[in-house]
Amino acid sequence: MASYNKEKYIRQQEETKEILSRMVEETAKNYQDNPEDLAELLAFRSRFRTYSFRNTALILRQNPGASFVASYEKFKEMGYQVRRGQKGMMVFVPVEVSFFQDPQTGKWVQLKQASPEQKLKIKRREIPLQVKTTFKIGHVFDISQTDCPQKDYPKFFHMGYPSALHAALYNAVEKYCTQTLHCPVYQKGMDSIVLHGYYDRQKNEIYINSQLEDTQRLSTLIHEMGHSILHRGSLEKATVSQIEFEADSLALMIEKHLGIETTSSRKRHLAEHYQVLAGDVDQTEKKLWLEPILSHVFSEYSNYIPKLDAVIEDSLFRESALQGTLKSPGPEEGLGDFFSTETSNTGADSQQNQPQAKLRGYFRSHSDEKNLEYHRDDDELEL
């Protein structure tokens, strides 16, 4: 058996990190050069709300079909086994390392190299100590690489909602805007059907064209809600194109999360503002200018989605109580047909409560903290 060579291991880690960094840059540059494909990146990102921009780009590059990823150990904790022979996807894993300042040289040295005397002085706070975040290479696997049965997939990632629920979803999102964002939503007649709606940044109010049908109303509301999340108040430095691009990006991820098909006009709107925005970027900053903008959008998406899911769950649950009992979706149906007139022969309480309890259980499986992905954005710092 070959002996462990620490220097060789460190060298290999550094070489691999360099390869991964170049992979991230190439992936980002591809979307910077082809803005019409940005929708693909944003839709993919909606599945991984706790991952950084860089790790999302790495997962996309290595497995575009990934839907829910975790480490080998995490899947084992969840009761599933990664299948033999499966190759993991490489990601950056944050590691905290402690350093002390050598009194003689003034250099920062790893704590594990301190002498007993130095450790005693560090404990007495006579020698400065600081913690730095560095990165090592880790591996994650997609759920499809495990023995997890497909019927369990909805426990770990959102399957979306059928179009028949778009009117109910609109009401739920409107409630979220009003109660959580303190942003009232008004429907009003507008001069043209082409004008779908707008956001008043100073008043933090949303106006939706009353002539729109359910799906278009919902899509428009999600876009304007993106403005409320990202752009309320004054924006001194941001251009109109950046503001619209950010709102489109956030809206597209939320739509993907909810299972709403993104319209061609939304994609075109995203690409048009992207082109203008790219033209405004200083040539010296061209390398990865898109990353900080999308990282901000990704962060806000991660912050707001759990609460939005909770409001939608509550709203659909209450609406189901008004419209009748609820049919529990089968694993092959996605969310299936929520509202049903089916009845049960097990008594009034079962007729009223059992299907609704199943709905609450379904939604809780999506918002439960224990089902979040392995690497969290709040543990990851930029390289």
C-alpha positions as CSV (number, residue, x, y, z in Angstrom):
1,M,0.0,0.0,0.0
2,A,1.4,3.4,-1.0
3,S,2.3,5.7,1.8
4,Y,0.6,9.0,2.3
5,N,2.5,11.9,0.8
6,K,1.2,15.2,2.4
7,E,3.0,17.5,-0.1
8,K,1.7,15.5,-3.0
9,Y,-1.9,15.6,-1.6
10,I,-1.7,19.4,-1.1
11,R,-0.3,19.9,-4.6
12,Q,-3.1,17.8,-6.2
13,Q,-5.7,19.7,-4.2
14,E,-4.3,23.1,-5.5
15,E,-4.2,21.8,-9.1
16,T,-7.8,20.5,-8.8
17,K,-9.0,23.8,-7.4
18,E,-7.4,25.6,-10.3
19,I,-9.1,23.3,-12.7
20,L,-12.5,23.9,-11.0
21,S,-12.0,27.7,-10.9
22,R,-11.3,27.7,-14.7
23,M,-14.4,25.5,-15.1
24,V,-16.5,28.1,-13.3
25,E,-15.1,30.9,-15.4
26,E,-15.8,29.0,-18.6
27,T,-19.3,28.2,-17.6
28,A,-20.1,31.8,-16.6
29,K,-18.4,33.2,-19.8
30,N,-20.5,30.9,-21.9
31,Y,-23.7,32.4,-20.5
32,Q,-22.2,35.9,-20.8
33,D,-21.5,35.3,-24.5
34,N,-24.9,33.7,-25.1
35,P,-27.5,35.7,-23.0
36,E,-30.4,33.8,-24.6
37,D,-29.2,30.7,-22.7
38,L,-29.2,32.5,-19.4
39,A,-32.7,31.1,-18.7
40,E,-31.1,27.7,-18.5
41,L,-28.7,28.7,-15.8
42,L,-31.3,30.5,-13.8
43,A,-33.8,27.6,-14.0
44,F,-31.0,25.2,-12.9
45,R,-30.1,27.5,-10.0
46,S,-33.7,27.4,-8.7
47,R,-33.1,23.8,-7.7
48,F,-30.1,24.6,-5.5
49,R,-31.1,27.6,-3.3
50,T,-28.5,26.9,-0.6
51,Y,-25.5,26.6,-3.0
52,S,-23.2,29.4,-4.1
53,F,-22.9,30.7,-7.6
54,R,-19.6,28.8,-8.1
55,N,-20.8,25.5,-6.8
56,T,-24.1,25.8,-8.9
57,A,-21.9,26.4,-12.0
58,L,-19.8,23.4,-11.2
59,I,-22.8,21.1,-10.7
60,L,-24.3,22.4,-13.9
61,R,-21.1,21.8,-15.8
62,Q,-20.7,18.2,-14.5
63,N,-24.3,17.1,-14.5
64,P,-26.9,19.4,-16.2
65,G,-29.7,17.0,-15.2
66,A,-29.0,17.2,-11.4
67,S,-32.1,17.9,-9.3
68,F,-31.1,17.3,-5.6
69,V,-27.5,16.8,-4.5
70,A,-25.8,15.9,-1.2
71,S,-22.7,14.3,0.1
72,Y,-22.3,10.5,0.4
73,E,-22.6,10.8,4.2
74,K,-25.7,13.0,4.0
75,F,-27.5,10.5,1.8
76,K,-26.5,7.8,4.2
77,E,-28.0,9.8,7.1
78,M,-31.2,10.2,5.1
79,G,-31.4,6.4,4.7
80,Y,-30.2,6.0,1.1
81,Q,-27.1,4.6,-0.4
82,V,-25.1,5.9,-3.3
83,R,-24.9,3.2,-5.9
84,R,-21.6,1.4,-6.5
85,G,-19.5,2.9,-9.2
86,Q,-21.1,6.3,-9.2
87,K,-18.8,9.3,-9.7
88,G,-19.3,12.3,-7.5
89,M,-19.4,15.9,-8.7
90,M,-16.6,18.1,-7.4
91,V,-17.5,21.2,-5.4
92,F,-15.7,23.7,-3.2
93,V,-16.1,23.0,0.5
94,P,-15.3,25.7,3.1
95,V,-12.8,24.9,5.8
96,E,-12.0,27.1,8.8
97,V,-8.2,27.2,9.7
98,S,-6.8,29.0,12.7
99,F,-3.6,31.0,12.5
100,F,-1.4,32.8,15.1
101,Q,1.1,35.6,14.6
102,D,4.6,34.5,15.4
103,P,6.0,37.2,17.8
104,Q,9.5,36.8,16.3
105,T,8.8,36.8,12.6
106,G,5.5,38.6,12.5
107,K,4.2,35.9,10.1
108,W,0.9,34.1,10.4
109,V,1.4,30.4,11.1
110,Q,-1.2,27.6,11.4
111,L,-2.2,26.9,15.0
112,K,-1.3,23.3,14.7
113,Q,2.3,24.3,14.3
114,A,2.5,26.2,17.5
115,S,4.8,25.1,20.3
116,P,3.4,24.3,23.8
117,E,4.7,27.6,25.0
118,Q,3.1,29.5,22.1
119,K,-0.2,27.7,22.7
120,L,-0.2,28.8,26.3
121,K,0.4,32.4,25.3
122,I,-2.4,32.1,22.7
123,K,-4.7,30.8,25.4
124,R,-3.8,33.9,27.6
125,R,-4.5,36.1,24.5
126,E,-0.9,37.3,24.5
127,I,-0.5,36.2,20.9
128,P,-3.0,37.3,18.2
129,L,-5.2,34.5,16.7
130,Q,-7.4,34.7,13.7
131,V,-9.5,32.2,11.7
132,K,-9.5,32.2,7.9
133,T,-11.8,30.3,5.5
134,T,-10.1,28.3,2.9
135,F,-11.5,25.7,0.5
136,K,-10.9,22.0,-0.1
137,I,-12.4,19.8,-2.8
138,G,-15.5,17.8,-1.8
139,H,-17.9,15.5,-3.7
140,V,-21.6,15.5,-4.0
141,F,-24.0,13.1,-5.7
142,D,-27.4,13.6,-7.4
143,I,-30.4,11.7,-6.0
144,S,-30.6,9.7,-9.2
145,Q,-27.2,8.2,-8.3
146,T,-28.7,6.6,-5.2
147,D,-31.1,3.9,-4.4
148,C,-33.8,6.4,-3.4
149,P,-37.0,5.3,-5.1
150,Q,-38.7,7.9,-7.4
151,K,-41.8,7.9,-5.2
152,D,-39.6,9.6,-2.5
153,Y,-38.3,12.3,-4.8
154,P,-41.0,14.9,-3.8
155,K,-39.7,14.8,-0.3
156,F,-36.5,16.5,-1.4
157,F,-37.4,18.9,-4.3
158,H,-40.4,20.8,-5.4
159,M,-42.4,19.3,-8.3
160,G,-44.3,22.5,-9.2
161,Y,-48.0,23.3,-9.5
162,P,-50.5,22.5,-12.4
163,S,-51.8,25.4,-14.5
164,A,-55.3,24.8,-13.1
165,L,-53.9,26.3,-9.8
166,H,-52.5,29.5,-11.3
167,A,-55.5,31.6,-10.1
168,A,-55.1,30.2,-6.6
169,L,-51.3,30.8,-6.8
170,Y,-51.8,34.4,-7.8
171,N,-53.9,34.9,-4.7
172,A,-51.2,33.3,-2.5
173,V,-48.4,35.4,-4.0
174,E,-50.5,38.5,-3.6
175,K,-51.0,37.6,0.0
176,Y,-47.3,37.1,0.4
177,C,-46.5,40.5,-1.1
178,T,-49.1,42.3,1.1
179,Q,-48.3,40.5,4.4
180,T,-44.6,39.7,4.2
181,L,-43.2,42.4,1.8
182,H,-45.7,45.0,3.0
183,C,-46.3,45.7,-0.7
184,P,-50.0,46.0,-1.6
185,V,-51.1,44.7,-5.0
186,Y,-53.7,46.5,-7.1
187,Q,-55.4,45.4,-10.3
188,K,-56.4,48.2,-12.6
189,G,-57.3,48.8,-16.2
190,M,-54.4,49.9,-18.4
191,D,-54.2,51.6,-21.7
192,S,-52.9,48.5,-23.5
193,I,-52.8,44.7,-22.9
194,V,-49.1,45.0,-23.8
195,L,-48.6,46.8,-20.5
196,H,-48.8,44.0,-18.0
197,G,-48.0,45.9,-14.8
198,Y,-45.5,48.0,-13.0
199,Y,-43.9,48.5,-9.6
200,D,-43.9,51.8,-7.7
201,R,-40.5,51.8,-6.0
202,Q,-41.1,54.8,-3.8
203,K,-44.5,53.6,-2.5
204,N,-43.6,49.9,-2.6
205,E,-46.8,49.1,-4.5
206,I,-47.5,46.7,-7.4
207,Y,-50.1,47.4,-10.1
208,I,-51.3,44.5,-12.4
209,N,-53.3,44.9,-15.6
210,S,-56.8,43.6,-14.8
211,Q,-57.2,42.4,-18.4
212,L,-54.6,39.6,-18.1
213,E,-55.5,35.9,-17.8
214,D,-54.5,33.9,-14.8
215,T,-51.1,32.6,-15.9
216,Q,-50.0,35.9,-17.3
217,R,-51.2,37.7,-14.2
218,L,-49.2,35.3,-12.0
219,S,-46.1,35.7,-14.1
220,T,-46.3,39.5,-14.1
221,L,-46.9,39.6,-10.3
222,I,-43.8,37.4,-9.7
223,H,-41.7,39.8,-11.8
224,E,-43.0,42.9,-10.0
225,M,-42.6,41.1,-6.7
226,G,-38.9,40.6,-7.7
227,H,-38.6,44.4,-7.9
228,S,-40.1,44.7,-4.4
229,I,-37.6,42.2,-3.0
230,L,-34.5,43.6,-4.7
231,H,-35.2,47.3,-5.5
232,R,-37.5,49.0,-3.0
233,G,-36.4,52.5,-2.0
234,S,-33.9,54.5,-4.0
235,L,-31.3,53.0,-6.4
236,E,-28.6,55.6,-7.1
237,K,-26.1,53.5,-8.9
238,A,-28.1,50.7,-10.6
239,T,-29.1,51.3,-14.3
240,V,-32.6,50.5,-15.6
241,S,-31.1,47.5,-17.5
242,Q,-29.5,46.1,-14.3
243,I,-32.8,46.6,-12.4
244,E,-34.9,44.8,-15.0
245,F,-32.3,42.1,-15.5
246,E,-32.2,41.3,-11.8
247,A,-36.0,41.2,-11.5
248,D,-36.2,39.0,-14.5
249,S,-33.6,36.6,-13.1
250,L,-35.3,36.3,-9.7
251,A,-38.7,35.9,-11.4
252,L,-37.5,33.2,-13.7
253,M,-36.1,31.2,-10.7
254,I,-39.3,31.6,-8.7
255,E,-41.4,30.5,-11.8
256,K,-39.2,27.5,-12.2
257,H,-39.6,26.6,-8.6
258,L,-43.4,26.9,-8.9
259,G,-43.5,24.9,-12.1
260,I,-44.6,27.8,-14.2
261,E,-43.4,27.8,-17.9
262,T,-41.4,30.9,-18.6
263,T,-42.8,32.8,-21.6
264,S,-40.7,33.6,-24.6
265,S,-41.4,37.3,-24.0
266,R,-39.9,37.0,-20.4
267,K,-36.7,35.3,-21.9
268,R,-36.5,38.0,-24.6
269,H,-36.9,40.7,-22.0
270,L,-34.1,39.2,-19.9
271,A,-31.8,38.9,-22.9
272,E,-32.4,42.4,-24.1
273,H,-31.6,44.0,-20.8
274,Y,-28.6,41.7,-20.4
275,Q,-27.2,42.9,-23.7
276,V,-27.5,46.6,-22.7
277,L,-26.1,45.8,-19.2
278,A,-23.1,43.9,-20.8
279,G,-22.4,46.9,-23.0
280,D,-22.2,49.2,-19.9
281,V,-19.6,47.0,-18.2
282,D,-16.1,48.4,-18.0
283,Q,-13.8,46.4,-20.3
284,T,-11.4,45.9,-17.4
285,E,-14.1,44.1,-15.5
286,K,-15.4,41.8,-18.3
287,K,-13.9,38.6,-16.9
288,L,-16.7,37.6,-14.5
289,W,-18.9,40.7,-14.2
290,L,-22.0,38.6,-14.1
291,E,-21.1,36.7,-10.9
292,P,-21.6,39.4,-8.3
293,I,-25.0,40.5,-9.9
294,L,-26.3,36.9,-9.9
295,S,-24.8,36.1,-6.5
296,H,-26.9,38.9,-5.0
297,V,-30.1,37.6,-6.8
298,F,-29.3,34.0,-5.7
299,S,-28.9,35.2,-2.1
300,E,-32.3,37.0,-2.1
301,Y,-34.0,34.0,-3.7
302,S,-32.6,31.7,-1.0
303,N,-33.8,34.1,1.7
304,Y,-37.4,34.6,0.5
305,I,-38.4,31.2,-1.0
306,P,-39.0,29.3,2.3
307,K,-41.5,32.0,3.5
308,L,-43.2,32.1,0.1
309,D,-43.6,28.4,0.1
310,A,-45.1,28.6,3.6
311,V,-47.6,31.2,2.5
312,I,-48.6,29.2,-0.6
313,E,-49.1,26.1,1.5
314,D,-51.4,27.9,3.9
315,S,-53.3,29.6,1.1
316,L,-53.9,26.5,-0.9
317,F,-54.8,24.6,2.3
318,R,-57.4,27.2,3.2
319,E,-58.8,27.4,-0.4
320,S,-59.1,23.6,-0.5
321,A,-61.3,23.8,2.7
322,L,-63.6,26.2,0.9
323,Q,-63.8,24.3,-2.4
324,G,-64.0,20.7,-1.2
325,T,-61.8,17.8,-0.1
326,L,-58.3,17.4,-1.5
327,K,-57.0,14.5,-3.6
328,S,-53.5,13.4,-2.6
329,P,-51.2,13.3,-5.6
330,G,-49.5,10.1,-6.6
331,P,-45.7,10.0,-7.2
332,E,-46.1,9.8,-10.9
333,E,-48.5,12.8,-11.0
334,G,-46.2,15.5,-9.5
335,L,-48.6,17.6,-7.6
336,G,-51.5,16.2,-9.5
337,D,-55.0,17.6,-9.2
338,F,-55.3,19.4,-5.9
339,F,-59.0,20.2,-5.8
340,S,-61.4,17.2,-6.0
341,T,-64.9,16.4,-5.1
342,E,-64.0,12.9,-4.0
343,T,-65.5,11.8,-0.7
344,S,-64.6,9.0,1.7
345,N,-66.8,6.5,3.5
346,T,-64.9,6.8,6.8
347,G,-66.9,9.6,8.3
348,A,-67.2,13.3,8.2
349,D,-63.9,14.0,10.0
350,S,-62.0,11.8,7.6
351,Q,-63.7,13.5,4.6
352,Q,-62.7,16.9,5.8
353,N,-59.3,16.4,7.4
354,Q,-57.5,13.5,6.0
355,P,-56.8,14.8,2.5
356,Q,-55.9,18.3,3.9
357,A,-53.5,16.6,6.3
358,K,-51.8,14.9,3.4
359,L,-51.4,18.3,1.6
360,R,-49.8,19.8,4.7
361,G,-47.5,16.9,4.9
362,Y,-46.6,17.2,1.3
363,F,-45.6,20.8,1.6
364,R,-43.8,20.4,4.8
365,S,-41.6,17.9,3.1
366,H,-40.4,20.7,0.9
367,S,-39.8,23.3,3.5
368,D,-38.3,21.1,6.3
369,E,-34.8,22.3,7.2
370,K,-33.5,18.8,7.5
371,N,-34.0,18.3,3.8
372,L,-31.9,21.3,2.7
373,E,-28.8,20.6,0.6
374,Y,-25.5,19.7,2.3
375,H,-23.5,22.9,1.5
376,R,-25.0,26.1,2.7
377,D,-24.4,29.6,1.2
378,D,-23.9,31.1,4.7
379,D,-20.9,28.7,5.1
380,E,-19.4,29.6,1.8
381,L,-17.1,32.6,1.2
382,E,-15.9,33.8,-2.2
383,L,-12.6,32.4,-3.4
